[in-house]
Amino acid sequence: MLWRREFPWHPIFKDPLFQTTEYKAFELSIYGALAMAVDEDSHSLAIQKAMPALNDRLRTMTGVIQTGQVTHAQALRSLEGIIASKVS
């Protein structure tokens, strides 16, 4: 999570829990949720006020793209795990 990236040297992150596939999938889902919760910039706010229908469509498209990115990252992590298990 954010703390692991900000404090990678902290001893708690040496625990094997943080290296599991399950934790990495959880971490990706948290980042996806955070990306969606980030405050909108002033341009987005202006669009929202001026053209609500366009704003709704852009928000939907952004959500679809972000979800796709999280899903793609999870699939890559899964493939990395499969490859690592086959190589070992």
Wavefront OBJ file of the C-alpha trace (Angstrom):
o trace
v 0.000 0.000 0.000
v 1.053 3.604 0.212
v 3.050 2.952 3.351
v 5.024 0.171 1.719
v 6.049 2.516 -1.105
v 6.778 5.421 1.225
v 8.635 3.366 3.831
v 10.077 0.319 2.029
v 12.877 0.093 4.589
v 10.461 -0.425 7.498
v 11.003 -3.872 9.094
v 7.315 -4.842 8.953
v 7.450 -5.015 5.157
v 10.036 -7.796 5.336
v 7.257 -10.105 6.564
v 6.401 -12.812 3.984
v 2.745 -11.730 4.099
v 3.576 -8.707 1.956
v 5.069 -10.940 -0.753
v 2.001 -13.147 -1.248
v -0.105 -13.070 -4.383
v -3.188 -12.389 -2.263
v -1.640 -9.315 -0.662
v -0.456 -7.981 -4.008
v -3.984 -8.375 -5.438
v -5.368 -6.581 -2.373
v -2.806 -3.813 -2.805
v -3.795 -3.348 -6.454
v -7.482 -3.126 -5.573
v -6.712 -0.478 -2.934
v -4.717 1.552 -5.471
v -7.607 1.296 -7.916
v -10.038 2.568 -5.294
v -7.691 5.404 -4.375
v -7.302 6.416 -8.010
v -11.067 6.741 -8.306
v -11.334 8.720 -5.063
v -8.742 11.354 -5.977
v -10.162 14.846 -6.091
v -11.069 16.008 -9.550
v -9.060 18.808 -11.097
v -10.527 22.205 -11.923
v -11.101 21.269 -15.582
v -13.267 18.326 -14.555
v -15.205 20.555 -12.183
v -15.809 23.088 -14.956
v -17.064 20.348 -17.294
v -19.298 18.993 -14.544
v -20.922 22.375 -14.048
v -21.213 23.240 -17.749
v -22.177 19.889 -19.215
v -23.447 17.348 -16.664
v -24.239 14.649 -19.265
v -20.755 14.854 -20.782
v -19.232 14.795 -17.317
v -21.169 11.619 -16.441
v -19.995 9.919 -19.622
v -16.363 10.908 -19.018
v -16.558 9.687 -15.420
v -17.953 6.330 -16.601
v -15.215 5.976 -19.215
v -12.539 6.853 -16.660
v -13.887 4.225 -14.269
v -13.881 1.570 -16.984
v -10.286 2.391 -17.916
v -9.115 2.350 -14.291
v -10.874 -0.950 -13.628
v -9.262 -2.392 -16.741
v -5.843 -1.264 -15.561
v -6.326 -2.908 -12.157
v -7.564 -6.125 -13.791
v -4.611 -6.115 -16.182
v -2.149 -5.592 -13.333
v -3.732 -8.446 -11.352
v -3.506 -10.751 -14.372
v 0.171 -9.862 -14.804
v 0.849 -10.619 -11.130
v -0.902 -13.969 -11.526
v 1.153 -14.809 -14.602
v 4.331 -13.802 -12.793
v 3.420 -16.236 -10.025
v 2.750 -19.047 -12.487
v 6.011 -18.419 -14.336
v 7.966 -18.228 -11.078
v 6.507 -21.538 -9.884
v 7.352 -23.245 -13.195
v 10.907 -21.890 -13.253
v 11.674 -22.878 -9.663
l 1 2 3 4 5 6 7 8 9 10 11 12 13 14 15 16 17 18 19 20 21 22 23 24 25 26 27 28 29 30 31 32 33 34 35 36 37 38 39 40 41 42 43 44 45 46 47 48 49 50 51 52 53 54 55 56 57 58 59 60 61 62 63 64 65 66 67 68 69 70 71 72 73 74 75 76 77 78 79 80 81 82 83 84 85 86 87 88
